[in-house]
């Protein structure tokens, strides 16, 4: 077994002696923090065991090759390279964080392709089937994103952050404490003006009054009264027809893309206006795509969505 130690990413500087001295001191301080990192051991082959949930079998593959499949599955390949690089760092950090914390999956696997419990994954063949026209161009771009960020993860106070991500925040990401009831490093609510081109940025969904009532188990003339919202505006608790629901319960029962919603009663029934898609924590993928399109690099993208995190090279 070969041990891998996390090390600090350093930039060379040709500035004055004072600047050089400052960089050296900073490097020493960061190096001290890195010495406190848990040591993580990978097999000499640096392979990882992936559980394929549809077929209920496992595959063993190179760690960085696994990340190519994750990025290919999790983010549109049409996004600019810098957005894909940000996604690659998130996926790598997410994987390391779970490995360090000892997560396991069926058949002794270390990761799964089920996005409900881990991260999505597609093989090159599966990707080609989904992108028959531009397979080579898009797949090479994803490989480039992973290769150009090889070994890089997000760190806060000497530990990998929980680098969660989601499709579309709708204009404001979520605060971890509002969902979990406790703070989580670098998972804070931040504004996002870049995800407006997502089809989920704002949606309107219509229900007949009867369907709305049946799905929630309330009277046909029930209306929505929001009792509590998160700091970003998402629904935490609401009352409908005298019954109390969590925002997540309403989202699940009605099939909404997020818990950020409001309700209007119309002559034809009920209109739900939603914003965003996903839990809203961490990286907004469409926001990252929008930032990259405006010229931001992946470090700037990650710095925006994970406040306080630093990039380190394994």
C-alpha angles and dihedrals in degrees: 000000000000120000120222119205123202114241134190122262106234132188123213116241130202095183129111125312089256092058091046091051090050091051091050092051091047090049091052092050093048091044089056089053091050092053086064092057116112111257111243123201125205126184113269088255088056088224127154129208114233125196113219102209099195094055096029095229137110134243128199116214145153112287096236091043088056089055091055088059092048094051089045090055101037106045132038107260089219090072118105118273094252091058090050089050090053089051091049092055090048092049092048092048092046091051095047092047091054093044091051090050092051102245113174135191136198118305091019094293121159096212138017135213090225107108089202091069104016134348130315118252136187130187121232089258092051090048091050091052090054094045106036095158102048105021099132097043096046097041092049089051090053091048089051091052092053094043095049091053095039112161095001120137137166116257133188121184093343098313136092110257123234093258100200120173139182140190105255131358097194095229103317131048121224132260112238092218090061091059104032100028092238138071121267123198113265095349098117132141111266131171118255123194096170107074098071092111092064116106087228097053088100126357136174119214123188128208131178111243089246095052092045091052094044094051091052098035095238137123118287095249095049119138132199123253115181111220101180136009134192121247089265094052100260118139117260099168133006139172121225120181092341094309123111121226136177115240089245091053092053091046091051097045095047096037094239120170093232144355091255102099147124132199135229126185113223134183088260098047134276130345119200115197111202135185127204134355124253136012094311096229122137123335117028101212096204088044089054089050090052093047092050090049088056091053103264115144124228094260091056091047093052092044090056097050098036104043112204097013122128130205116241130181118231 
